[in-house]
């Protein structure tokens, strides 16, 4: 069982196409035609951007697609080195003034530096229309090499670095997502299908330790599946710190989310982490469905501790990491809300490829065609 749990930390996605074919629904019929789907995508996008900005006091800003390799700004997604960014050389001026650059995997770290660049005060922040490439994903129904997110970041005070502020922020985001569902169903009543219940008005908060206590013998993805079958909308707190079984709920990079700060759990028990994920039950795919990952960001002490635990203390040489140690960037909270993931859920789609254009292997396109799932190309 320990080996099974460790294997489940290796990365996102189902892992093989035999299982993909088994889990994709056999009775699928899209509720919106392709052109209607495109109109609905942009309607949802406008709604979420407007209301997310209003709820969290955010402003839309430009976001990079590429960053300089030596900046330390790119998101490495986890800490085991399994998901590396695309890197390329810009010869520029016959290699007199060259640059080495990377395609972003997410804008997680860049956003925190951008808070300083744009001069946001505590309680204010930024919202981006982020595009990225994650070449090391396994490509299934809800993981693509092309990633689109509403990446957001809000400056906060040191006093706000606590679970109450985290939960209050997640509730505001959840209010926007529930509102988006009501909005788009008002435009397209056919989305109100009795087979697919609406999102609950309230989201439940559980720590990763609580979930392990509930399902001690199950690997992480199976724990999450059982959980969202019971509670269809959950924010899992504390992703990254080793739990009672010696393993983290999931691997998490050491240099953005704070997953090491001690927090008080039920009965005064010491838990760890000021971060987490929003997961829901997807009634179309009949699977767990992640919508957002994020949380309160590391301060100097948490950054040092987490880098040491990850064996990455040498990262302190990068400008991004030095800026945190030197107090040159504000304390902040932030996250990435999957755009295609959210559209897939709200528009009752079985595959990311129905709401975004990416590359998919021939075997996956063949599986989808057999199941009446038509991915965009």
Secondary structure as UniProt FT lines:
FT   HELIX           2..7
FT   TURN            8..9
FT   HELIX           17..23
FT   HELIX           34..56
FT   STRAND          58..60
FT   STRAND          66..68
FT   HELIX           69..71
FT   STRAND          87..90
FT   HELIX           92..95
FT   STRAND          99..103
FT   HELIX           108..118
FT   TURN            122..123
FT   STRAND          125..133
FT   TURN            135..136
FT   STRAND          146..155
FT   HELIX           158..160
FT   HELIX           163..187
FT   HELIX           189..191
FT   TURN            194..195
FT   STRAND          204..207
FT   HELIX           208..214
FT   TURN            215..217
FT   HELIX           220..230
FT   STRAND          233..237
FT   TURN            244..245
FT   STRAND          262..264
FT   HELIX           266..268
FT   STRAND          270..272
FT   STRAND          275..282
FT   TURN            283..286
FT   STRAND          287..297
FT   HELIX           300..310
FT   HELIX           313..317
FT   HELIX           319..325
FT   TURN            326..327
FT   STRAND          332..338
FT   HELIX           339..346
FT   TURN            347..348
FT   HELIX           352..354
FT   HELIX           362..370
FT   TURN            371..372
//
